[in-house]
Each structure stands twice: as C-alpha cells, then as structure tokens.
C-alpha cells in the first residue's frame, strides 16, 4: 500500500495491513505513532529505527503492554518504560531486559505498579528470570 491515508486507515483497523504498507510508512515515526496509539502490538511491523524511538514505544505499551516485546533492547532496559507496560499487565515484565528482571529493587517496584502482583511474582519465580 502506497497511499498514506488509505494505509493509515487500514492499519488502525487491522494491524496486518501494516505488513503490506510501504517501507517508508513503517519507517515514519508519525505514521507508526498514530497506528500504535490504537494498536500497540503493531509495533512489531515498524522498522528497527522506529522501534527504538522512546515516544513511539511508550505509546505502543500504553495501548498494549506486550508491545514491549518489539521495542529495541535499549528500551527494554528503560525502567520507566517497562514500568508503564507492567502497570496494565504484569506479565509484560518478561519482555524487560535481563538486567531489570534480575534486579530485586526493580521487581519490587514493578510489583507495586502492577494491579496483579501474582503475575509479576510468577515471572520472577518460575524461570523467566534467569539467575
């Protein structure tokens, strides 16, 4: 798909439309930001450059916590961003960097942010955090 408005409308309704979008749109911060604000998991179809943009990833995880899985490694190590993802879905912590998952202080902070502590504790206690 090459027409920006058509592609944007399609991607907001069906994230798979982003797969077919012209590469220039998947590498366009504003375009991807508009899509992930509604369909956070669509971050997976953005270019690596855009997946490394903090503003885009923040919007994506606010829409869908598991979008953190598609963020750059640097952003998966961003404590504030990971806490934002964990806030609505505790198991999103599994997409955080190993360094954060190994930090007892971070995990305690995440548990306080998470509406369901057992999800965070489960990730920490069942092998998803490597010791």
C-alpha angles and dihedrals in degrees: 000000000000106000108092099213095045091047092047093051091048094046093050089057100037121021092204088069086072089065088065095042119115111267090242089065094047087053094045110102095204093047093049091043090057092050099044092047086070102023107029095178088063086081086091090073096051121098120265090253092058093042085060094055110105096209092052094046092047091054090047096052091045087057097040122004094210090064083087086079089070098045120108117271090252091056092045084061093050104110096202093049094048091049089053090055093045092049093076100027120022097201089066084086087082087073093055120105117276089245091060093043090053092051110097089197092054093046091051090050090048090050090055092051095046119088089214110044092185091069092057093041090049092055090048096046103040105062100274087110109061117219 
